[in-house]
Amino acid sequence: MVLYFTSNVVTPAYDIYMGEDKYENEELLKYAWPEDIWFHVSKLSSAHVYLRLAKGQTIEDIPSAVLEDCVQLVKANSIEGNKINNVEIVYTPVNNLKKTAGMDVGQVGFHKDRDVKKTRVEKRINEIVNRLNKTKIEKKPDLKAEREERDRAEREDKKRLLREQKEREREEEKQKAQMAEQRSYGNLMSEEKMKSNKDGYDSDDFI
């Protein structure tokens, strides 16, 4: 089962989701979208919380209020972390998560430590946790199908952008050819005019 929450502290709202157990976390890790952001309590057992970003957004674009929702949700869903103050939360883009054959179920590492951000949560804020829990929806989605549809849409979008780029390039080449033709015609007219003036001058001089 996957648990979905809505962070509606900004408009448009953000979707947050997490697995109900470590096996669901393993499935989420396998099929999470590359642009999603993963959250976890540092050095303690906790839920794996994912934030879905809008297209084109990066980890730097997360609104502070949404970030607070995510870290509060992680802390609240850590058996040990929920009981203590001043816990450290780590978060990073999903495509920075590393899974090797020797790791336990639900365990992950990082490809690049420099892409991992850290923040501290001084204490649980029940107002935030309660607000998020009121939006909670439990679903059993087809994660593989959702990921495949997302990837298909991205491929189609890239093809469309490539077609548009090629069309712009063709239009630019057409305009360049037209401008070159106009310059050539203008030069031709100037040469004819210069020849006509010269002919007139020679005639007057002869008289």
N, C-alpha and C positions, 0 to 999 in steps of 0.2 A: 504494500500500500504506500502511496506517495501522498504526503500532506502538503497542501497548497495554502499560502497565506497572501493577503493583499496589503501592501504598504501604501496606504492612501493618504499619506501626509503631504504628498505633492500631487500635482496634476500634469500629465497623466500618471495614474498609479503604477506601481511596480509589482511584479509577481515574485514571490519568494517560495521556494519549495524545498522539501527535505524528505529523506527516506524514513520509514517507520522503524526500520532496524538496519543492522549492518549489511544484510543481504540486499535490501533495497538500495542502500548507499552504493553498493558495488554496481548495481544496474544503472543507477544515476550517473556514476562516474563513467561508465562505458558509453552512455548515450546522451550525456549532457551536451548542450550546444557550446561550441568553442568560445563564444563571446560571453558566456555566463561567468559569474564570479562565485568562487567557492569560499566558504567560511568555516572555521573550526577553532575550538578552544586549544590554545597552544599547550602541548605536553600533558593534556588531560583527555580522557574519553568524552566525546560529545557527539551530537548530531552533526551530519554534514549538511550545511545549509547552502543553498544556491540562490543567487539573485540573477534574474533574467534582465539583461540590458536591452535597450532599444537598439535597432540597427544603427551602426556607426558610432555608438557610445563605447567608451573605454572605462577602465577602472578609475581613471581620474575624474570622470564625469558623474560619479555617484553622488547624489545630493546628500548633504550631511545628515538630514533627518532620516533618509532611507538607510544610510549606513548605520545609524543608531538603532533602527528597527532590526537590522540583520544581526548585529552583535548582541543585542538583548535577547533575540530569539535563540542564538547559539548558546549563550550563557544559561538561559532558562532550560535548555534541553541537554545540559551536561549534569549528570548526577552529582559529581563532585564540584564542578565549577559553579553550579547554582547555589551552593552552600557557602561559598567564600567570596570575599571582596577582592577587588583589584586583580582580576584575571586578564590574561593576555589573549587576544584573538588574532589569528592570522588569516589573511585572505589573499587570493590570487586568481588570475584568470584560469578557467578550466584547462585551457591548452597548455598551461604550465605544470599541470599535475602529471606525475610519473607513477606508473604502476608496473612493477616487475614480478616475475614468476614466484619469487621467494617471499613476497609480502603476504601477510594475513588478509583475510576478508575485511574489506573496509579500510585497509591501511594504504596510505599513499605517500609519495615523496614529491620532490620538485625538480624540474629540469634546471631552472635558474633561480637561485636563492635571492638574487637582486630584484626579481619580479614579485617577491612575496612582501606584502605590507603587513604591518602589525599595529594594533591599537589596544588600549587597555579599557576595561569596563570596571569602574569603581564599585558599582553595586547594581543589583537588579532593580529595574524600575517597573513595578507592577502595572502601572497605567499603560505602558507600552506593550508589555506582554499580554495583558488582558485584551487590549484593542486588537492585536494581531490574532489572538485565539478566537475572537468573535468572527473573524473572516475565514477561519480554517475550513477547508474542504478536503475530504478524503476521496481519492480516486485510484483506480488501478489502470493507468494508461498503458498504451502500447508504445513504450519508449523508443523502441527500434523504429517503428513506423513513423513516429513524430520526427525523429532525427533524419530519416530518409527523406521525408517530405520537406524538411527545412533545407537539406542539402540540395534537393532537386530545385527548389525555389531559388536558392543562391546561384546554382548553375545557370538557370534561365535568366536571372538578373544580369549575370556576367555576360551572357550571350547578347542580351539586349543592349547593354552598354557598349559592347564591342561593335555591334551593328551601327549604333548611333555614332560612334567614333569614326567608323569607316565612311559613313554618310557625310559627316562633317568634313572629313579629309577630301572626299570627292568634290564636295561643294567648294572647298577652298581652292582645289586645283582648277576647277571650272572658272572661278572668279579670277584666278591668276592668269589663265589663258585669255580670258576676255580682256583683262587690263593690258596684257602684252599685245593683243591684237589692236586695241585702241591706240596704244603708244606707237605701234608700227604705222597705223593709218595716219596718225597725227604727224609723224616725221615725213611721211610721203607727201602730205599736203603742204608742209613747210618747204620741202625741196621744190615742189612745183611752183609755189609762190615766189621763191627766190629766183627761179629761172625766168619766170615771167617778168619780174622787175628788172632783171639784168637785160633781157631782150629790149625792153622799153628804153632803158638808159642808153644802150648802144645806138638805138635808132635816133634819139634826140641828138646825140653827140655827132652823128654822121651829118645831120642837117646843119 
